[in-house]
Amino acid sequence: MPPYVERVLEVAELIPPGRVMTYGDVAEWLGEGGPRQVGRVMSLYGGAVPWWRVVRADGVLLPGHELRALAHYRAEGTPLKAASRAAEGHLPRLDMRRARWDGGGHTEGHT
């Protein structure tokens, strides 16, 4: 695997249960790439790491993987916001204010 891919996957593995980082957060942590590059890595290689912990900035669950991700979030106690009645499928969103992790306490790999 290319070094960038390995670095993205390493960051995903650092995120504690019940917490999340956005694609942009991961790119910022690495000091390289951007949200789209991180999203591409996760879509191609993320199956072996806790992929549900790398998310969209708006807290919307990953399209096509909503129910699998939701099961992980509930099992880990990740903060969620109740779905509005207008929300498609009435699925909750991540409570980004409470669930977002800034990498505190971990410095390995941070540039």
N, C-alpha and C positions, 0 to 999 in steps of 0.2 A: 504494500500500500504506500502511496505517496506520504511524505512526512506531514503535510498539512492535514490529511485525512486522519492520521494517527493522533495528531494533536487535538483535533476536534473531538474525536471519540474519547480521548483521555479526559477532556473537560466534562463531557457528558457523564462519565463515570464518577467524577468528583462531586457532582450535585447530590446533596443529601436527600434521602427519602422525604417526601412531603414538601419539597421545594422545587423551583423551576428557574431556568434561565432562558431568555429569549435568544433567537438566532443572532441578533445583533449583540447581545451581551457576550455570547461566546466569541464572536469575532473581535469584540473590544478586548476581552480577556486575553486573547491570543495576540492582539496587536497586528492582525493580518486578516485579509479578506473582508467580507461583509456578510450581511444576513443571507443573501442569496447563495453565496458559496457554502456557508454553514448548512443551510437547508438542503443543498444538493448533496453534500457529504452525508447528512443524516438520512436522506431518502435512499441513497445507494448503499450505505455501509452501516447504518445505525441500528439494524436489527439485533446486534449482539450486545448492545449497551442499553441503559435505561432511556430509550428514545422519547418516552412520554415526558421527560423532564426538560427537554429542549423544545420551546414552544413559540407560538406567534405572540407578538407584543400586545395584541388586543385581548388575549386570554381565550380566544375561540379555540375549541378543541380541533385537533388535526382532522380535516375532512377525510372521510373514508376509514378513519381509525378511532372515531369518537368513543364508541362503546368500550373498546379495549383500553383506551387511555383512561376513560372514566373509572373503570374497574381498578386500575392502578392507583389513580388519585384517591379514590375512596379507601382502598386498602392502606395507603400511606398517610392518610389524613391531610392531604393537600387542601389548602383553603379554596373553596369554590363559592361562586355567587349563584344564587337561585336563578333559574331561567325565567325570562319574562314569558307571558302567555303568547307574545308575538314571535318569540324565538323559534326558528325552524327546528322541529323535532323536540322542542321544549327541553333542550339539553342545557345544563349549567355551563358557565364559563369559569375559568380560573380567576380567583381573586388575586390579581397580579400585585396589588399593594402588599398583601400579606404573604403570598407564596414566592415572590421573586427573591432569588438568592444572589448575593453580590460576590460570592467566593470568599467571604470572610473566614479566616482561620486556615485557609489553604493557600500556600504560596508556590508550591511546586508547579512548574509549567507556566506560571504567570510571568509575562515579560514586561 
